Every structure is written in structure tokens, then in C-alpha cells.
Amino acid sequence: MTYSIPLPKTIIGTLLVAAGLMPVWAHAATYAYVHQTGEVRTVVADAPMVAIMIAPGIDEHSGVLLLIDPSDTIVGDKVSGM
């Protein structure tokens, strides 16, 4: 007894497997952080800890904030007390 898989299911299965094999960078997001000068800047990374590690000139007391809209008005602002 043999079974045949209809073509549409084969294509859907292939697409699902391909989506699961996409590199991690395909899910990158934009994060805001405070630079040593006090300016709010952005960095693109696939996870918050990666953003902290690769953010150039990140202040030692800064974390990161996930930006839903990379053109958020917080970017470019100055943080007082720096």
C-alpha cells in the first residue's frame, strides 16, 4: 500500500521547515540605550543581552529598551545626570 502526499501539503511542510531553520538574526529588533554622553541611541540585535553587549559606548548604568517603532521620539534625547 502506498500513500501519496498532495502537493500543497508538501509545499506548506517545506515552508514550515524553512522558517524554522532561518538564522537568529532574522528576528532582530531595535533597542534604545543611553550612551556615555547621555544621548539616547539605538542598536539592532536579536536579544536584549546581545544589545547590551554590542551597543557602542553604552553607559555603565544603562540597560536597553525594546522599541516597537525605531523612529520613536525618545531617540536623540539627552538624559540628565550623566
PyMOL Python script that loads the backbone (N, CA, C, O; Angstrom):
from pymol import cmd

cmd.read_pdbstr("""\
ATOM      1  N   MET A   1       0.847  -1.166   0.000  1.00  0.00           N
ATOM      2  CA  MET A   1       0.000   0.000   0.000  1.00  0.00           C
ATOM      3  C   MET A   1       0.897   1.235   0.000  1.00  0.00           C
ATOM      4  O   MET A   1       1.819   1.325   0.811  1.00  0.00           O
ATOM      5  N   THR A   2       0.647   2.158  -0.872  1.00  0.00           N
ATOM      6  CA  THR A   2       1.423   3.392  -0.940  1.00  0.00           C
ATOM      7  C   THR A   2       0.513   4.586  -0.695  1.00  0.00           C
ATOM      8  O   THR A   2      -0.681   4.568  -0.994  1.00  0.00           O
ATOM      9  N   TYR A   3       1.114   5.601  -0.149  1.00  0.00           N
ATOM     10  CA  TYR A   3       0.383   6.836   0.108  1.00  0.00           C
ATOM     11  C   TYR A   3       1.026   7.958  -0.683  1.00  0.00           C
ATOM     12  O   TYR A   3       2.248   8.012  -0.820  1.00  0.00           O
ATOM     13  N   SER A   4       0.223   8.826  -1.188  1.00  0.00           N
ATOM     14  CA  SER A   4       0.779   9.992  -1.866  1.00  0.00           C
ATOM     15  C   SER A   4       0.365  11.240  -1.087  1.00  0.00           C
ATOM     16  O   SER A   4      -0.768  11.352  -0.618  1.00  0.00           O
ATOM     17  N   ILE A   5       1.283  12.147  -0.966  1.00  0.00           N
ATOM     18  CA  ILE A   5       1.020  13.401  -0.260  1.00  0.00           C
ATOM     19  C   ILE A   5       0.676  14.452  -1.309  1.00  0.00           C
ATOM     20  O   ILE A   5       1.443  14.682  -2.243  1.00  0.00           O
ATOM     21  N   PRO A   6      -0.465  15.079  -1.152  1.00  0.00           N
ATOM     22  CA  PRO A   6      -0.826  16.124  -2.129  1.00  0.00           C
ATOM     23  C   PRO A   6       0.228  17.233  -2.138  1.00  0.00           C
ATOM     24  O   PRO A   6       0.822  17.544  -1.106  1.00  0.00           O
ATOM     25  N   LEU A   7       0.446  17.803  -3.271  1.00  0.00           N
ATOM     26  CA  LEU A   7       1.464  18.836  -3.456  1.00  0.00           C
ATOM     27  C   LEU A   7       1.318  20.021  -2.511  1.00  0.00           C
ATOM     28  O   LEU A   7       2.331  20.461  -1.969  1.00  0.00           O
ATOM     29  N   PRO A   8       0.135  20.563  -2.278  1.00  0.00           N
ATOM     30  CA  PRO A   8       0.031  21.715  -1.369  1.00  0.00           C
ATOM     31  C   PRO A   8       0.551  21.418   0.034  1.00  0.00           C
ATOM     32  O   PRO A   8       1.194  22.277   0.637  1.00  0.00           O
ATOM     33  N   LYS A   9       0.294  20.235   0.565  1.00  0.00           N
ATOM     34  CA  LYS A   9       0.792  19.897   1.899  1.00  0.00           C
ATOM     35  C   LYS A   9       2.316  19.807   1.890  1.00  0.00           C
ATOM     36  O   LYS A   9       2.963  20.177   2.870  1.00  0.00           O
ATOM     37  N   THR A  10       2.886  19.325   0.810  1.00  0.00           N
ATOM     38  CA  THR A  10       4.335  19.237   0.692  1.00  0.00           C
ATOM     39  C   THR A  10       4.951  20.631   0.703  1.00  0.00           C
ATOM     40  O   THR A  10       5.961  20.865   1.366  1.00  0.00           O
ATOM     41  N   ILE A  11       4.352  21.536  -0.019  1.00  0.00           N
ATOM     42  CA  ILE A  11       4.864  22.909  -0.076  1.00  0.00           C
ATOM     43  C   ILE A  11       4.742  23.576   1.292  1.00  0.00           C
ATOM     44  O   ILE A  11       5.677  24.236   1.746  1.00  0.00           O
ATOM     45  N   ILE A  12       3.609  23.408   1.941  1.00  0.00           N
ATOM     46  CA  ILE A  12       3.412  24.000   3.270  1.00  0.00           C
ATOM     47  C   ILE A  12       4.414  23.425   4.257  1.00  0.00           C
ATOM     48  O   ILE A  12       4.991  24.171   5.048  1.00  0.00           O
ATOM     49  N   GLY A  13       4.630  22.129   4.228  1.00  0.00           N
ATOM     50  CA  GLY A  13       5.606  21.495   5.120  1.00  0.00           C
ATOM     51  C   GLY A  13       7.006  22.014   4.876  1.00  0.00           C
ATOM     52  O   GLY A  13       7.748  22.273   5.824  1.00  0.00           O
ATOM     53  N   THR A  14       7.372  22.168   3.624  1.00  0.00           N
ATOM     54  CA  THR A  14       8.698  22.689   3.281  1.00  0.00           C
ATOM     55  C   THR A  14       8.874  24.119   3.787  1.00  0.00           C
ATOM     56  O   THR A  14       9.930  24.472   4.311  1.00  0.00           O
ATOM     57  N   LEU A  15       7.841  24.936   3.629  1.00  0.00           N
ATOM     58  CA  LEU A  15       7.921  26.313   4.109  1.00  0.00           C
ATOM     59  C   LEU A  15       8.042  26.376   5.626  1.00  0.00           C
ATOM     60  O   LEU A  15       8.776  27.209   6.157  1.00  0.00           O
ATOM     61  N   LEU A  16       7.329  25.501   6.322  1.00  0.00           N
ATOM     62  CA  LEU A  16       7.424  25.485   7.786  1.00  0.00           C
ATOM     63  C   LEU A  16       8.814  25.072   8.246  1.00  0.00           C
ATOM     64  O   LEU A  16       9.351  25.645   9.194  1.00  0.00           O
ATOM     65  N   VAL A  17       9.397  24.088   7.586  1.00  0.00           N
ATOM     66  CA  VAL A  17      10.761  23.670   7.932  1.00  0.00           C
ATOM     67  C   VAL A  17      11.748  24.788   7.635  1.00  0.00           C
ATOM     68  O   VAL A  17      12.641  25.052   8.439  1.00  0.00           O
ATOM     69  N   ALA A  18      11.601  25.441   6.501  1.00  0.00           N
ATOM     70  CA  ALA A  18      12.498  26.539   6.133  1.00  0.00           C
ATOM     71  C   ALA A  18      12.386  27.684   7.125  1.00  0.00           C
ATOM     72  O   ALA A  18      13.396  28.296   7.474  1.00  0.00           O
ATOM     73  N   ALA A  19      11.185  27.985   7.585  1.00  0.00           N
ATOM     74  CA  ALA A  19      11.011  29.069   8.560  1.00  0.00           C
ATOM     75  C   ALA A  19      11.692  28.712   9.880  1.00  0.00           C
ATOM     76  O   ALA A  19      12.246  29.592  10.539  1.00  0.00           O
ATOM     77  N   GLY A  20      11.662  27.467  10.268  1.00  0.00           N
ATOM     78  CA  GLY A  20      12.318  27.039  11.498  1.00  0.00           C
ATOM     79  C   GLY A  20      13.827  27.069  11.405  1.00  0.00           C
ATOM     80  O   GLY A  20      14.508  27.149  12.427  1.00  0.00           O
ATOM     81  N   LEU A  21      14.365  27.005  10.196  1.00  0.00           N
ATOM     82  CA  LEU A  21      15.816  26.996  10.007  1.00  0.00           C
ATOM     83  C   LEU A  21      16.403  28.370   9.726  1.00  0.00           C
ATOM     84  O   LEU A  21      17.610  28.498   9.517  1.00  0.00           O
ATOM     85  N   MET A  22      15.557  29.402   9.718  1.00  0.00           N
ATOM     86  CA  MET A  22      16.057  30.753   9.455  1.00  0.00           C
ATOM     87  C   MET A  22      17.046  31.158  10.538  1.00  0.00           C
ATOM     88  O   MET A  22      16.874  30.782  11.698  1.00  0.00           O
ATOM     89  N   PRO A  23      18.056  31.900  10.189  1.00  0.00           N
ATOM     90  CA  PRO A  23      19.045  32.332  11.186  1.00  0.00           C
ATOM     91  C   PRO A  23      18.420  33.231  12.252  1.00  0.00           C
ATOM     92  O   PRO A  23      17.380  33.853  12.036  1.00  0.00           O
ATOM     93  N   VAL A  24      19.073  33.281  13.390  1.00  0.00           N
ATOM     94  CA  VAL A  24      18.576  34.071  14.516  1.00  0.00           C
ATOM     95  C   VAL A  24      18.466  35.544  14.144  1.00  0.00           C
ATOM     96  O   VAL A  24      17.541  36.219  14.594  1.00  0.00           O
ATOM     97  N   TRP A  25      19.384  36.056  13.336  1.00  0.00           N
ATOM     98  CA  TRP A  25      19.360  37.476  13.006  1.00  0.00           C
ATOM     99  C   TRP A  25      18.110  37.880  12.241  1.00  0.00           C
ATOM    100  O   TRP A  25      17.825  39.069  12.101  1.00  0.00           O
ATOM    101  N   ALA A  26      17.371  36.910  11.751  1.00  0.00           N
ATOM    102  CA  ALA A  26      16.153  37.247  11.028  1.00  0.00           C
ATOM    103  C   ALA A  26      15.090  37.817  11.962  1.00  0.00           C
ATOM    104  O   ALA A  26      14.099  38.387  11.505  1.00  0.00           O
ATOM    105  N   HIS A  27      15.294  37.665  13.263  1.00  0.00           N
ATOM    106  CA  HIS A  27      14.325  38.131  14.254  1.00  0.00           C
ATOM    107  C   HIS A  27      14.864  39.328  15.034  1.00  0.00           C
ATOM    108  O   HIS A  27      14.461  39.555  16.175  1.00  0.00           O
ATOM    109  N   ALA A  28      15.757  40.082  14.437  1.00  0.00           N
ATOM    110  CA  ALA A  28      16.372  41.217  15.121  1.00  0.00           C
ATOM    111  C   ALA A  28      15.352  42.308  15.430  1.00  0.00           C
ATOM    112  O   ALA A  28      14.351  42.470  14.732  1.00  0.00           O
ATOM    113  N   ALA A  29      15.636  43.042  16.490  1.00  0.00           N
ATOM    114  CA  ALA A  29      14.774  44.144  16.910  1.00  0.00           C
ATOM    115  C   ALA A  29      15.651  45.358  17.211  1.00  0.00           C
ATOM    116  O   ALA A  29      16.871  45.244  17.335  1.00  0.00           O
ATOM    117  N   THR A  30      15.012  46.514  17.324  1.00  0.00           N
ATOM    118  CA  THR A  30      15.720  47.751  17.641  1.00  0.00           C
ATOM    119  C   THR A  30      15.559  48.050  19.124  1.00  0.00           C
ATOM    120  O   THR A  30      14.451  48.014  19.660  1.00  0.00           O
ATOM    121  N   TYR A  31      16.672  48.343  19.778  1.00  0.00           N
ATOM    122  CA  TYR A  31      16.691  48.667  21.204  1.00  0.00           C
ATOM    123  C   TYR A  31      17.272  50.059  21.405  1.00  0.00           C
ATOM    124  O   TYR A  31      18.180  50.466  20.681  1.00  0.00           O
ATOM    125  N   ALA A  32      16.753  50.789  22.384  1.00  0.00           N
ATOM    126  CA  ALA A  32      17.295  52.100  22.756  1.00  0.00           C
ATOM    127  C   ALA A  32      18.170  51.911  23.988  1.00  0.00           C
ATOM    128  O   ALA A  32      17.896  51.056  24.830  1.00  0.00           O
ATOM    129  N   TYR A  33      19.222  52.714  24.085  1.00  0.00           N
ATOM    130  CA  TYR A  33      20.106  52.691  25.250  1.00  0.00           C
ATOM    131  C   TYR A  33      20.682  54.080  25.456  1.00  0.00           C
ATOM    132  O   TYR A  33      20.602  54.927  24.566  1.00  0.00           O
ATOM    133  N   VAL A  34      21.260  54.315  26.622  1.00  0.00           N
ATOM    134  CA  VAL A  34      21.871  55.614  26.910  1.00  0.00           C
ATOM    135  C   VAL A  34      23.383  55.507  26.693  1.00  0.00           C
ATOM    136  O   VAL A  34      24.059  54.670  27.291  1.00  0.00           O
ATOM    137  N   HIS A  35      23.885  56.373  25.826  1.00  0.00           N
ATOM    138  CA  HIS A  35      25.317  56.446  25.527  1.00  0.00           C
ATOM    139  C   HIS A  35      26.026  57.147  26.684  1.00  0.00           C
ATOM    140  O   HIS A  35      25.381  57.803  27.503  1.00  0.00           O
ATOM    141  N   GLN A  36      27.328  57.012  26.752  1.00  0.00           N
ATOM    142  CA  GLN A  36      28.122  57.643  27.816  1.00  0.00           C
ATOM    143  C   GLN A  36      27.975  59.165  27.825  1.00  0.00           C
ATOM    144  O   GLN A  36      28.192  59.801  28.856  1.00  0.00           O
ATOM    145  N   THR A  37      27.609  59.745  26.691  1.00  0.00           N
ATOM    146  CA  THR A  37      27.408  61.197  26.615  1.00  0.00           C
ATOM    147  C   THR A  37      26.040  61.621  27.140  1.00  0.00           C
ATOM    148  O   THR A  37      25.781  62.816  27.285  1.00  0.00           O
ATOM    149  N   GLY A  38      25.159  60.656  27.427  1.00  0.00           N
ATOM    150  CA  GLY A  38      23.814  60.947  27.899  1.00  0.00           C
ATOM    151  C   GLY A  38      22.771  60.953  26.800  1.00  0.00           C
ATOM    152  O   GLY A  38      21.585  61.147  27.068  1.00  0.00           O
ATOM    153  N   GLU A  39      23.204  60.743  25.562  1.00  0.00           N
ATOM    154  CA  GLU A  39      22.281  60.728  24.429  1.00  0.00           C
ATOM    155  C   GLU A  39      21.640  59.344  24.291  1.00  0.00           C
ATOM    156  O   GLU A  39      22.311  58.325  24.453  1.00  0.00           O
ATOM    157  N   VAL A  40      20.342  59.314  23.990  1.00  0.00           N
ATOM    158  CA  VAL A  40      19.648  58.046  23.746  1.00  0.00           C
ATOM    159  C   VAL A  40      19.925  57.635  22.303  1.00  0.00           C
ATOM    160  O   VAL A  40      19.651  58.388  21.368  1.00  0.00           O
ATOM    161  N   ARG A  41      20.470  56.436  22.133  1.00  0.00           N
ATOM    162  CA  ARG A  41      20.803  55.916  20.807  1.00  0.00           C
ATOM    163  C   ARG A  41      20.142  54.562  20.610  1.00  0.00           C
ATOM    164  O   ARG A  41      19.521  54.030  21.530  1.00  0.00           O
ATOM    165  N   THR A  42      20.273  54.007  19.420  1.00  0.00           N
ATOM    166  CA  THR A  42      19.674  52.707  19.128  1.00  0.00           C
ATOM    167  C   THR A  42      20.723  51.703  18.670  1.00  0.00           C
ATOM    168  O   THR A  42      21.794  52.065  18.182  1.00  0.00           O
ATOM    169  N   VAL A  43      20.382  50.446  18.841  1.00  0.00           N
ATOM    170  CA  VAL A  43      21.197  49.339  18.370  1.00  0.00           C
ATOM    171  C   VAL A  43      20.240  48.239  17.923  1.00  0.00           C
ATOM    172  O   VAL A  43      19.170  48.071  18.509  1.00  0.00           O
ATOM    173  N   VAL A  44      20.618  47.495  16.895  1.00  0.00           N
ATOM    174  CA  VAL A  44      19.798  46.387  16.407  1.00  0.00           C
ATOM    175  C   VAL A  44      20.447  45.087  16.843  1.00  0.00           C
ATOM    176  O   VAL A  44      21.633  44.861  16.600  1.00  0.00           O
ATOM    177  N   ALA A  45      19.658  44.225  17.496  1.00  0.00           N
ATOM    178  CA  ALA A  45      20.164  42.951  17.990  1.00  0.00           C
ATOM    179  C   ALA A  45      19.021  41.950  18.077  1.00  0.00           C
ATOM    180  O   ALA A  45      17.849  42.320  17.999  1.00  0.00           O
ATOM    181  N   ASP A  46      19.375  40.677  18.241  1.00  0.00           N
ATOM    182  CA  ASP A  46      18.347  39.645  18.299  1.00  0.00           C
ATOM    183  C   ASP A  46      17.858  39.357  19.718  1.00  0.00           C
ATOM    184  O   ASP A  46      16.913  38.589  19.896  1.00  0.00           O
ATOM    185  N   ALA A  47      18.483  39.956  20.724  1.00  0.00           N
ATOM    186  CA  ALA A  47      18.067  39.749  22.117  1.00  0.00           C
ATOM    187  C   ALA A  47      18.574  40.926  22.955  1.00  0.00           C
ATOM    188  O   ALA A  47      19.566  41.556  22.589  1.00  0.00           O
ATOM    189  N   PRO A  48      17.909  41.229  24.074  1.00  0.00           N
ATOM    190  CA  PRO A  48      18.331  42.354  24.906  1.00  0.00           C
ATOM    191  C   PRO A  48      19.772  42.247  25.415  1.00  0.00           C
ATOM    192  O   PRO A  48      20.497  43.242  25.422  1.00  0.00           O
ATOM    193  N   MET A  49      20.191  41.058  25.837  1.00  0.00           N
ATOM    194  CA  MET A  49      21.564  40.916  26.333  1.00  0.00           C
ATOM    195  C   MET A  49      22.588  41.135  25.231  1.00  0.00           C
ATOM    196  O   MET A  49      23.668  41.671  25.480  1.00  0.00           O
ATOM    197  N   VAL A  50      22.256  40.726  24.024  1.00  0.00           N
ATOM    198  CA  VAL A  50      23.144  40.966  22.886  1.00  0.00           C
ATOM    199  C   VAL A  50      23.218  42.469  22.619  1.00  0.00           C
ATOM    200  O   VAL A  50      24.292  42.997  22.330  1.00  0.00           O
ATOM    201  N   ALA A  51      22.086  43.153  22.713  1.00  0.00           N
ATOM    202  CA  ALA A  51      22.066  44.603  22.507  1.00  0.00           C
ATOM    203  C   ALA A  51      22.978  45.304  23.506  1.00  0.00           C
ATOM    204  O   ALA A  51      23.712  46.222  23.139  1.00  0.00           O
ATOM    205  N   ILE A  52      22.938  44.881  24.758  1.00  0.00           N
ATOM    206  CA  ILE A  52      23.806  45.471  25.785  1.00  0.00           C
ATOM    207  C   ILE A  52      25.274  45.211  25.454  1.00  0.00           C
ATOM    208  O   ILE A  52      26.118  46.090  25.625  1.00  0.00           O
ATOM    209  N   MET A  53      25.570  44.017  24.986  1.00  0.00           N
ATOM    210  CA  MET A  53      26.965  43.660  24.688  1.00  0.00           C
ATOM    211  C   MET A  53      27.532  44.406  23.490  1.00  0.00           C
ATOM    212  O   MET A  53      28.723  44.716  23.462  1.00  0.00           O
ATOM    213  N   ILE A  54      26.686  44.699  22.493  1.00  0.00           N
ATOM    214  CA  ILE A  54      27.215  45.297  21.259  1.00  0.00           C
ATOM    215  C   ILE A  54      26.950  46.794  21.118  1.00  0.00           C
ATOM    216  O   ILE A  54      27.415  47.411  20.159  1.00  0.00           O
ATOM    217  N   ALA A  55      26.213  47.388  22.056  1.00  0.00           N
ATOM    218  CA  ALA A  55      25.908  48.822  21.955  1.00  0.00           C
ATOM    219  C   ALA A  55      27.187  49.639  22.144  1.00  0.00           C
ATOM    220  O   ALA A  55      27.796  49.587  23.213  1.00  0.00           O
ATOM    221  N   PRO A  56      27.599  50.388  21.127  1.00  0.00           N
ATOM    222  CA  PRO A  56      28.835  51.164  21.239  1.00  0.00           C
ATOM    223  C   PRO A  56      28.699  52.312  22.242  1.00  0.00           C
ATOM    224  O   PRO A  56      27.775  53.119  22.139  1.00  0.00           O
ATOM    225  N   GLY A  57      29.599  52.387  23.194  1.00  0.00           N
ATOM    226  CA  GLY A  57      29.627  53.477  24.164  1.00  0.00           C
ATOM    227  C   GLY A  57      28.490  53.462  25.160  1.00  0.00           C
ATOM    228  O   GLY A  57      28.146  54.510  25.706  1.00  0.00           O
ATOM    229  N   ILE A  58      27.895  52.309  25.414  1.00  0.00           N
ATOM    230  CA  ILE A  58      26.779  52.241  26.359  1.00  0.00           C
ATOM    231  C   ILE A  58      27.259  52.636  27.752  1.00  0.00           C
ATOM    232  O   ILE A  58      28.323  52.203  28.195  1.00  0.00           O
ATOM    233  N   ASP A  59      26.469  53.460  28.441  1.00  0.00           N
ATOM    234  CA  ASP A  59      26.822  53.886  29.794  1.00  0.00           C
ATOM    235  C   ASP A  59      26.771  52.676  30.732  1.00  0.00           C
ATOM    236  O   ASP A  59      25.966  51.764  30.544  1.00  0.00           O
ATOM    237  N   GLU A  60      27.640  52.685  31.739  1.00  0.00           N
ATOM    238  CA  GLU A  60      27.714  51.539  32.647  1.00  0.00           C
ATOM    239  C   GLU A  60      26.435  51.323  33.452  1.00  0.00           C
ATOM    240  O   GLU A  60      26.230  50.236  33.994  1.00  0.00           O
ATOM    241  N   HIS A  61      25.589  52.316  33.539  1.00  0.00           N
ATOM    242  CA  HIS A  61      24.334  52.191  34.288  1.00  0.00           C
ATOM    243  C   HIS A  61      23.120  52.036  33.363  1.00  0.00           C
ATOM    244  O   HIS A  61      21.980  52.041  33.828  1.00  0.00           O
ATOM    245  N   SER A  62      23.364  51.902  32.071  1.00  0.00           N
ATOM    246  CA  SER A  62      22.273  51.821  31.101  1.00  0.00           C
ATOM    247  C   SER A  62      21.855  50.382  30.867  1.00  0.00           C
ATOM    248  O   SER A  62      22.666  49.459  30.934  1.00  0.00           O
ATOM    249  N   GLY A  63      20.588  50.217  30.593  1.00  0.00           N
ATOM    250  CA  GLY A  63      20.047  48.957  30.098  1.00  0.00           C
ATOM    251  C   GLY A  63      19.562  49.231  28.693  1.00  0.00           C
ATOM    252  O   GLY A  63      19.971  50.209  28.069  1.00  0.00           O
ATOM    253  N   VAL A  64      18.701  48.380  28.198  1.00  0.00           N
ATOM    254  CA  VAL A  64      18.132  48.615  26.868  1.00  0.00           C
ATOM    255  C   VAL A  64      16.613  48.566  26.954  1.00  0.00           C
ATOM    256  O   VAL A  64      16.041  47.953  27.855  1.00  0.00           O
ATOM    257  N   LEU A  65      15.982  49.220  26.004  1.00  0.00           N
ATOM    258  CA  LEU A  65      14.529  49.307  25.928  1.00  0.00           C
ATOM    259  C   LEU A  65      14.120  48.899  24.522  1.00  0.00           C
ATOM    260  O   LEU A  65      14.585  49.488  23.546  1.00  0.00           O
ATOM    261  N   LEU A  66      13.259  47.902  24.409  1.00  0.00           N
ATOM    262  CA  LEU A  66      12.779  47.463  23.105  1.00  0.00           C
ATOM    263  C   LEU A  66      11.904  48.548  22.497  1.00  0.00           C
ATOM    264  O   LEU A  66      10.944  49.010  23.112  1.00  0.00           O
ATOM    265  N   LEU A  67      12.254  48.948  21.275  1.00  0.00           N
ATOM    266  CA  LEU A  67      11.470  49.964  20.564  1.00  0.00           C
ATOM    267  C   LEU A  67      10.563  49.272  19.555  1.00  0.00           C
ATOM    268  O   LEU A  67      11.040  48.548  18.681  1.00  0.00           O
ATOM    269  N   ILE A  68       9.279  49.490  19.673  1.00  0.00           N
ATOM    270  CA  ILE A  68       8.339  48.960  18.695  1.00  0.00           C
ATOM    271  C   ILE A  68       8.456  49.754  17.400  1.00  0.00           C
ATOM    272  O   ILE A  68       8.373  49.191  16.309  1.00  0.00           O
ATOM    273  N   ASP A  69       8.651  51.065  17.526  1.00  0.00           N
ATOM    274  CA  ASP A  69       8.807  51.946  16.375  1.00  0.00           C
ATOM    275  C   ASP A  69      10.205  52.568  16.433  1.00  0.00           C
ATOM    276  O   ASP A  69      10.451  53.424  17.283  1.00  0.00           O
ATOM    277  N   PRO A  70      11.130  52.159  15.549  1.00  0.00           N
ATOM    278  CA  PRO A  70      12.501  52.686  15.576  1.00  0.00           C
ATOM    279  C   PRO A  70      12.592  54.201  15.433  1.00  0.00           C
ATOM    280  O   PRO A  70      13.632  54.779  15.750  1.00  0.00           O
ATOM    281  N   SER A  71      11.532  54.862  14.963  1.00  0.00           N
ATOM    282  CA  SER A  71      11.557  56.312  14.840  1.00  0.00           C
ATOM    283  C   SER A  71      10.965  56.980  16.089  1.00  0.00           C
ATOM    284  O   SER A  71      10.561  58.142  16.037  1.00  0.00           O
ATOM    285  N   ASP A  72      10.915  56.262  17.187  1.00  0.00           N
ATOM    286  CA  ASP A  72      10.371  56.777  18.450  1.00  0.00           C
ATOM    287  C   ASP A  72      11.060  58.087  18.815  1.00  0.00           C
ATOM    288  O   ASP A  72      12.257  58.254  18.577  1.00  0.00           O
ATOM    289  N   THR A  73      10.306  59.010  19.388  1.00  0.00           N
ATOM    290  CA  THR A  73      10.840  60.336  19.690  1.00  0.00           C
ATOM    291  C   THR A  73      11.860  60.329  20.828  1.00  0.00           C
ATOM    292  O   THR A  73      12.543  61.333  21.031  1.00  0.00           O
ATOM    293  N   ILE A  74      11.984  59.247  21.565  1.00  0.00           N
ATOM    294  CA  ILE A  74      12.971  59.167  22.640  1.00  0.00           C
ATOM    295  C   ILE A  74      14.399  59.157  22.079  1.00  0.00           C
ATOM    296  O   ILE A  74      15.330  59.608  22.746  1.00  0.00           O
ATOM    297  N   VAL A  75      14.570  58.649  20.869  1.00  0.00           N
ATOM    298  CA  VAL A  75      15.888  58.549  20.251  1.00  0.00           C
ATOM    299  C   VAL A  75      16.425  59.957  19.994  1.00  0.00           C
ATOM    300  O   VAL A  75      15.743  60.790  19.397  1.00  0.00           O
ATOM    301  N   GLY A  76      17.642  60.213  20.447  1.00  0.00           N
ATOM    302  CA  GLY A  76      18.274  61.519  20.280  1.00  0.00           C
ATOM    303  C   GLY A  76      18.117  62.411  21.492  1.00  0.00           C
ATOM    304  O   GLY A  76      18.804  63.426  21.598  1.00  0.00           O
ATOM    305  N   ASP A  77      17.222  62.055  22.419  1.00  0.00           N
ATOM    306  CA  ASP A  77      17.050  62.844  23.644  1.00  0.00           C
ATOM    307  C   ASP A  77      18.298  62.771  24.517  1.00  0.00           C
ATOM    308  O   ASP A  77      19.107  61.853  24.378  1.00  0.00           O
ATOM    309  N   LYS A  78      18.451  63.737  25.415  1.00  0.00           N
ATOM    310  CA  LYS A  78      19.532  63.735  26.392  1.00  0.00           C
ATOM    311  C   LYS A  78      18.977  63.313  27.731  1.00  0.00           C
ATOM    312  O   LYS A  78      17.874  63.707  28.110  1.00  0.00           O
ATOM    313  N   VAL A  79      19.746  62.509  28.450  1.00  0.00           N
ATOM    314  CA  VAL A  79      19.355  62.070  29.794  1.00  0.00           C
ATOM    315  C   VAL A  79      20.142  62.918  30.777  1.00  0.00           C
ATOM    316  O   VAL A  79      21.370  62.973  30.710  1.00  0.00           O
ATOM    317  N   SER A  80      19.441  63.580  31.692  1.00  0.00           N
ATOM    318  CA  SER A  80      20.130  64.446  32.659  1.00  0.00           C
ATOM    319  C   SER A  80      20.801  63.599  33.730  1.00  0.00           C
ATOM    320  O   SER A  80      20.407  62.459  33.977  1.00  0.00           O
ATOM    321  N   GLY A  81      21.808  64.167  34.355  1.00  0.00           N
ATOM    322  CA  GLY A  81      22.520  63.478  35.421  1.00  0.00           C
ATOM    323  C   GLY A  81      23.623  62.567  34.951  1.00  0.00           C
ATOM    324  O   GLY A  81      24.155  61.777  35.731  1.00  0.00           O
ATOM    325  N   MET A  82      23.974  62.666  33.677  1.00  0.00           N
ATOM    326  CA  MET A  82      25.038  61.802  33.138  1.00  0.00           C
ATOM    327  C   MET A  82      26.375  62.481  33.301  1.00  0.00           C
ATOM    328  O   MET A  82      27.401  61.925  32.912  1.00  0.00           O
TER     329      MET A  82
END
""", "prot")
cmd.dss("prot")
cmd.show_as("cartoon", "prot")
cmd.util.cbc("prot")
cmd.orient("prot")
